[in-house]
Each structure stands twice: as C-alpha cells, then as structure tokens.
Amino acid sequence: MSSPPHAEAPEWRSRGLCRRQDRALRRRRRPIAGSSAAAPPPSAPLPTAPTQAPPPGEIQLTGLPEELSNMTHLKELDISNNAIRALPRNIGELRSLVSLNASNNQISYLPTSFLSLNDLQQINLSENNLTALPSGIYNLFSLKEINFDNNPLLRPPMEICKGKQLYTIARYLQRADERDEKILEKIFKIVANNITETNFTFLRQKLNLTKSETDMPTQSKISLSERVHLALDIWKTENNNLPLTAAALRDQLIRALTMIGAHEIMDKITALKLFTCTIKF
C-alpha cells in the first residue's frame, strides 16, 4: 500500500533546501560591490591606461605673446578656433609669413604692422569681429586668397568682400578714403566759420592743437576762421604720421566738439553727414 502523500514531504523539503543553500553559496562567492576585491566596472579605465588630452577647443587662447615676432622664419600660422581678441602689434615682423589662418576668433581690428606682411599669400579672418579693413591692404601684392566672411564689416561692406577679390576691396577703400578726405575738409570749414574764440581755446586743449603766434588774437591780423583752419590742418598733418585715417580724424574731432558743447557746429555737421549719405563726391 502506498504511503500517504504527506510521507514524502520531508524529502521534497530537503531537496528544496539544498537548492536554496547552493544559490546562497554562489551569491557569497560573488564580489561585493564597493569592496576592495571587486573588479572595476567595464566603463572605468584600467590603472595602466594612458591619460588622454582634452578635446580640441576646450582650452582656448585669448591672446598671443609679443615674442611671436621673433619667429622671423615662420611661414604658416594657424590660430583658428580660439578666443583671440587682437593680433600682436608687431606681427608685421614675421617677414616670411605666407599663410595666416585666424578664423573663428574675436579679432576686432588689424594692427598697422599687419600691412608689412609683404610675403603673405593666404589669409583667413572669417568668423571674427572686424568692422573695418585698413586702406593699405592693397599694398599686400602677394595676396592670392582672402576670406573675411561673417564679420560685421562696414568698411568695406560685407557685400564687397564676398567675392574674395583683393582688387575690388582695395578699390572700394581707395574711393572711401577720397570721400572721407573731402568730408573732413568740409567739416574743417564748418568749424572754422562757426566756432567762437572761447570754444576754439577749449578745442585746442581737447585736441592738443599746436599753438603758434597766429593763435594770439591780440597779436595777429589773421582772422579767427583762418587761424582755426590753419590749426586743424597742422593737427591733421601731425596725426597722419601715426597714421590715422580721415574717418578716424573726423570722429575724433566730432567727439571733441561734443565735449566742449559746440552744439550749433554739431547741428551743421549732422546735416552734412545726412547730405553726404545721399550723394557721391
């Protein structure tokens, strides 16, 4: 006669207990997370793995040392994709430089010595903050490839630079210089014909105008208008040696007139500026 069903229960329970004990034993053999004996996770680098350099672009230059000019035999310079605000003032001493790539920076102007890079053939200044190009750029006769894309250029306008033709850019700048010279001369006449003796004294101080014997109203038979025009002509000649463009001189003169409160003269200059926007000299 077969045994009652409950008679086999102890054997069944013992087999189940053994299986549970085996699983528990295997779990105990596994390394505990966080213990010193644990193997590093797959994503963690091994202690012998070499240290990798940071990806390009994470560390950016904000300027260049003046000592760069000592590399007089340097032919190619690539400083693209940085945060450089200005080129070194003496960059023109890199007489052998053939290629300059300074794209994607924060350069807002080109130093005067830049025009001394006579061997320069390729220049990329795209993606910067340039608002004007130097008039003497047409003297860089070796230039073959130029790129000024994506700059807030006003002189010349970006439309002139899109063709990437040096002749077109140079021709525009030459005409702009001639136009600015004529406007500056007209402003000189406005100032000379409308300024008072007191304001002329203040203007001379603001602009550091050269003082001569003709500037003394009690000792000179020359009219105030003539004395003012003569002083402004001397001031222009002295500043041309820096050199400053006619547009820069105009802006400097207008700032000085504003500071001394020559409002009537400023009104006439504003009218002239509006007039010159509608005609060509």
C-alpha positions as CSV (number, residue, x, y, z in Angstrom):
1,M,0.0,0.0,0.0
2,S,1.4,3.3,-1.0
3,S,2.4,5.8,1.7
4,P,0.2,8.8,2.4
5,P,1.1,11.9,0.4
6,H,2.4,13.6,3.5
7,A,5.1,11.0,4.0
8,E,7.2,12.3,1.1
9,A,7.1,15.9,2.2
10,P,10.3,15.8,4.3
11,E,12.4,14.6,1.3
12,W,10.9,17.3,-1.0
13,R,11.6,20.0,1.5
14,S,15.2,18.7,1.9
15,R,15.8,18.9,-1.8
16,G,14.5,22.4,-2.0
17,L,16.6,23.5,1.0
18,C,19.7,22.2,-0.7
19,R,19.0,24.2,-3.8
20,R,18.5,27.3,-1.8
21,Q,21.7,26.7,0.1
22,D,23.6,26.2,-3.2
23,R,22.3,29.6,-4.6
24,A,23.2,31.3,-1.3
25,L,26.7,29.9,-1.5
26,R,27.2,31.1,-5.1
27,R,26.0,34.6,-4.1
28,R,28.5,34.7,-1.3
29,R,31.3,33.8,-3.7
30,R,30.4,36.8,-5.9
31,P,32.5,40.0,-5.2
32,I,30.6,42.6,-3.2
33,A,30.1,45.9,-5.0
34,G,32.3,48.6,-3.5
35,S,34.7,46.2,-1.8
36,S,38.5,46.4,-2.5
37,A,38.4,43.0,-4.1
38,A,35.9,44.0,-6.7
39,A,36.9,44.3,-10.3
40,P,36.5,47.7,-11.9
41,P,33.3,48.2,-13.9
42,P,33.7,47.9,-17.6
43,S,33.4,51.6,-18.2
44,A,36.1,52.5,-15.7
45,P,39.7,52.9,-17.2
46,L,42.3,50.5,-16.0
47,P,45.1,51.9,-13.9
48,T,47.6,51.4,-16.7
49,A,45.5,53.3,-19.3
50,P,47.3,56.5,-20.5
51,T,45.7,59.9,-19.7
52,Q,44.0,61.4,-22.7
53,A,44.4,65.1,-23.6
54,P,41.2,67.2,-23.5
55,P,39.3,67.5,-26.8
56,P,40.4,70.4,-29.1
57,G,38.6,73.6,-28.4
58,E,38.2,73.2,-24.6
59,I,41.3,75.2,-23.9
60,Q,41.3,78.4,-26.0
61,L,43.9,81.2,-26.4
62,T,42.8,84.7,-25.7
63,G,46.0,86.4,-26.9
64,L,49.4,85.9,-28.5
65,P,52.7,86.8,-26.9
66,E,54.7,89.7,-28.4
67,E,57.6,87.4,-28.6
68,L,55.9,85.7,-31.5
69,S,57.6,88.3,-33.7
70,N,61.0,86.7,-33.0
71,M,60.0,83.8,-35.3
72,T,61.1,85.6,-38.4
73,H,61.3,82.4,-40.5
74,L,57.8,81.3,-39.7
75,K,55.8,80.7,-42.9
76,E,52.5,79.3,-41.7
77,L,50.5,80.4,-38.6
78,D,47.2,78.7,-37.7
79,I,45.5,80.2,-34.6
80,S,41.9,79.4,-35.7
81,N,39.1,78.4,-33.3
82,N,40.3,80.4,-30.3
83,A,39.1,83.5,-28.4
84,I,41.9,85.8,-29.5
85,R,40.8,89.5,-29.4
86,A,43.8,91.1,-31.1
87,L,46.8,90.2,-33.2
88,P,50.2,91.2,-31.7
89,R,51.1,94.8,-32.6
90,N,54.4,93.7,-34.1
91,I,53.0,90.9,-36.2
92,G,54.5,92.7,-39.2
93,E,57.9,91.5,-38.2
94,L,57.0,88.0,-39.4
95,R,58.5,88.8,-42.7
96,S,58.5,85.3,-44.0
97,L,54.8,84.6,-43.2
98,V,53.0,83.2,-46.2
99,S,49.7,81.8,-44.7
100,L,47.7,83.2,-41.8
101,N,44.6,81.4,-40.5
102,A,42.9,83.3,-37.7
103,S,39.3,82.3,-38.4
104,N,36.7,81.9,-35.6
105,N,38.2,84.3,-33.1
106,Q,37.2,87.7,-31.6
107,I,39.6,89.9,-33.6
108,S,38.1,93.4,-34.0
109,Y,40.9,95.2,-35.8
110,L,44.2,94.7,-37.7
111,P,47.3,96.4,-36.3
112,T,49.2,98.8,-38.5
113,S,52.2,96.5,-38.8
114,F,49.9,93.9,-40.5
115,L,50.5,95.9,-43.7
116,S,54.2,94.9,-43.6
117,L,53.5,91.2,-44.3
118,N,54.6,91.5,-47.9
119,D,55.0,87.8,-48.4
120,L,51.5,86.9,-47.2
121,Q,49.6,84.9,-49.8
122,Q,46.7,83.4,-47.9
123,I,44.7,85.0,-45.1
124,N,41.6,83.7,-43.4
125,L,39.9,86.1,-41.0
126,S,36.4,84.8,-41.3
127,E,34.2,84.5,-38.2
128,N,35.7,87.5,-36.3
129,N,34.5,90.9,-35.2
130,L,36.2,93.1,-37.8
131,T,34.3,96.3,-38.7
132,A,36.9,97.8,-41.0
133,L,39.9,96.8,-43.1
134,P,43.0,99.0,-43.4
135,S,43.2,101.1,-46.6
136,G,46.8,100.0,-47.2
137,I,45.7,96.4,-47.7
138,Y,46.1,96.9,-51.4
139,N,49.9,97.1,-50.9
140,L,50.0,93.4,-50.0
141,F,50.7,92.5,-53.6
142,S,51.4,88.8,-52.8
143,L,47.9,88.1,-51.5
144,K,46.1,85.5,-53.6
145,E,43.5,84.0,-51.3
146,I,41.4,86.1,-48.8
147,N,38.5,85.3,-46.6
148,F,36.6,87.9,-44.4
149,D,33.3,86.1,-44.3
150,N,31.0,86.5,-41.4
151,N,32.4,89.7,-40.0
152,P,30.3,92.8,-39.1
153,L,32.2,94.8,-41.7
154,L,31.2,98.3,-42.5
155,R,34.3,99.5,-44.4
156,P,34.1,97.9,-46.8
157,P,30.6,96.4,-46.5
158,M,30.4,92.6,-46.4
159,E,28.9,92.6,-49.9
160,I,32.2,93.9,-51.3
161,C,34.2,91.2,-49.5
162,K,32.0,88.2,-50.6
163,G,33.7,88.0,-53.9
164,K,37.1,87.5,-52.1
165,Q,38.8,89.7,-54.7
166,L,41.5,91.9,-53.3
167,Y,41.3,94.4,-56.2
168,T,37.6,95.0,-55.6
169,I,38.2,95.6,-51.8
170,A,41.2,97.8,-52.4
171,R,39.3,99.9,-55.0
172,Y,36.4,100.5,-52.6
173,L,38.8,101.5,-49.8
174,Q,40.6,104.0,-52.0
175,R,37.4,105.6,-53.1
176,A,36.2,105.7,-49.5
177,D,39.4,107.4,-48.4
178,E,39.0,110.1,-51.0
179,R,35.4,110.6,-49.9
180,D,36.4,110.8,-46.3
181,E,39.1,113.4,-47.1
182,K,36.5,115.6,-48.8
183,I,34.1,115.3,-45.9
184,L,36.8,116.1,-43.4
185,E,37.8,119.2,-45.3
186,K,34.1,120.4,-45.3
187,I,33.9,119.8,-41.6
188,F,37.1,121.9,-41.1
189,K,35.4,124.8,-42.9
190,I,32.2,124.4,-40.8
191,V,34.3,124.6,-37.6
192,A,36.4,127.4,-38.8
193,N,33.5,129.6,-39.9
194,N,31.3,129.0,-36.8
195,I,33.5,128.5,-33.8
196,T,33.9,131.2,-31.1
197,E,37.2,132.3,-29.7
198,T,36.3,130.7,-26.3
199,N,35.4,127.4,-27.9
200,F,38.5,127.5,-30.1
201,T,40.5,127.7,-26.9
202,F,38.7,124.6,-25.4
203,L,39.0,122.7,-28.7
204,R,42.7,123.4,-28.8
205,Q,43.0,121.8,-25.4
206,K,40.9,118.8,-26.3
207,L,42.8,118.0,-29.5
208,N,46.3,119.2,-28.2
209,L,46.4,121.5,-31.2
210,T,49.8,123.2,-31.8
211,K,49.8,126.7,-30.5
212,S,51.6,129.3,-32.6
213,E,51.9,133.1,-32.7
214,T,48.9,133.3,-35.0
215,D,46.7,131.8,-32.3
216,M,47.0,135.0,-30.2
217,P,44.1,137.2,-31.3
218,T,45.7,140.4,-30.0
219,Q,49.0,139.8,-31.8
220,S,47.7,138.6,-35.2
221,K,45.9,140.2,-38.0
222,I,44.7,136.8,-39.3
223,S,41.0,136.2,-38.8
224,L,39.7,133.6,-36.3
225,S,38.4,131.5,-39.2
226,E,41.9,131.4,-40.8
227,R,43.6,130.6,-37.5
228,V,41.2,127.7,-36.8
229,H,41.6,126.2,-40.3
230,L,45.4,126.5,-40.0
231,A,45.5,124.8,-36.6
232,L,43.2,122.0,-37.9
233,D,45.4,121.4,-40.9
234,I,48.5,121.2,-38.7
235,W,46.6,118.7,-36.4
236,K,45.7,116.6,-39.4
237,T,49.3,116.5,-40.7
238,E,50.7,115.5,-37.3
239,N,48.2,112.7,-37.0
240,N,48.8,111.4,-40.5
241,N,52.2,110.3,-39.2
242,L,50.5,107.8,-36.7
243,P,48.8,107.0,-39.1
244,L,45.1,107.8,-38.7
245,T,42.5,107.7,-41.5
246,A,40.4,110.7,-42.4
247,A,37.4,108.9,-40.9
248,A,39.2,108.4,-37.6
249,L,40.2,112.1,-37.5
250,R,36.6,113.1,-38.3
251,D,35.3,111.0,-35.4
252,Q,37.9,112.4,-33.0
253,L,37.1,116.0,-34.0
254,I,33.3,115.4,-33.6
255,R,33.9,113.9,-30.1
256,A,35.9,117.0,-29.1
257,L,33.2,119.4,-30.4
258,T,30.6,117.5,-28.4
259,M,32.7,117.7,-25.3
260,I,33.1,121.5,-25.5
261,G,29.4,121.9,-26.1
262,A,29.6,123.3,-29.7
263,H,26.0,122.4,-30.4
264,E,25.5,124.8,-33.3
265,I,28.5,123.4,-35.1
266,M,27.4,119.8,-34.4
267,D,24.0,120.5,-35.9
268,K,25.7,121.7,-39.1
269,I,28.0,118.6,-39.2
270,T,25.0,116.3,-38.7
271,A,23.3,118.0,-41.7
272,L,26.4,117.5,-43.7
273,K,26.6,113.8,-42.8
274,L,22.9,113.3,-43.8
275,F,23.6,115.1,-47.1
276,T,26.7,113.0,-48.0
277,C,24.6,109.8,-47.5
278,T,22.6,110.7,-50.5
279,I,25.3,111.9,-52.9
280,K,28.7,110.9,-54.1
281,F,31.6,113.4,-54.2
